[in-house]
Amino acid sequence: MDISIQRGLNDKVYEKRKAAALDVEKTVREFAATDDVKKLHHVIAQLCELAASPHAISRSGAIMGLAAASFVPSRSHLGLALIGINERN
């Protein structure tokens, strides 16, 4: 995931986190369209790490990013990547 997206998800301003979450959705759509499973799993893993942050703003941004990623059509491998979240925890 791009560093600017990560910074946006960690921002205190809600609108910046929202814009970063939309960028996550675009990124995940691109990876899903090209069937780049490795990059897709990497983005989901980064969001999961961010969700485990001790900072509430970071957790909120991660949840927004995961929610945005979930809007990608189900024909992709996103479902398998999201199932991996439960296996890690």
N, C-alpha and C positions, 0 to 999 in steps of 0.2 A: 504494500500500500504506500502511496506517495506520502512523503513527510508533511506536505501541506494539508493533506486530509487528516493525518494524525493530529496535527496542531489544531485544526478546526474542530475535531471531536473533543479536544481537551479545553476548548475556549469557554470562558465564563458566560459569554453572550449566547443566548438560546438560538438566535437567528444564524450565527456562525456555525453552531453545532448542526443545525438543521441543513444548512447549505453543504456542509461536509458530509452529512449522511446521504444527501442526494448524489454527491460525488462518489460515495461508496457504491451506491446503486448502479451508477454508470459504469464504474470499474468492473463490478461483478457481472454486469450484462455483457461487457466486452469479453471477459474471460469465458463466460458461458457460451457466447456465440462462436468462439474459436475452440471450444472444448479444452481449454487450458486448465485442467483439473488441479495441477500442482499449484498454480498461482491462486486459484480459487480457494483451495485449502489454506494457503498461506494467509490470505486476507482474513478468512474466518478465524484462524488461529490468533492473528494479531488483535482482532476485535475481542476474542475471548480473554486474552491477556489484559486488555484494557478494561474489560468488565470486572476483572479481579482486583482492580486498583483500589487502594484505600481511600481515594478521593471521590467524593460523590459526583462531581462534575464529570470526571473521566468515566465513571460507571454509566452515567446518564448518556454520554456521547456514544459509548460502546453499544448500549441498548438501542439507541437511535440508528446506529450503523447496521446492527444485526437486523433490525426491523426493515430498514431500507433494502438490505440484501435479500430479504425474504420475498420481496415483490418480483424477483426475477422468475421468469417462466419455469415451471417444474420439469421441463424436458432436460434441463441442465443437471449437473452433478451437485448442485447446491444442497439438495436434500441429504445426500450422503455426507457432505461436509458438515451440515448442521447436526446430523446424528452423532458425528464425532465429538461434539461438545459434551454430550452425556457420557461418552466413554472416557473422556479425560477427567471428569469430576467424580 
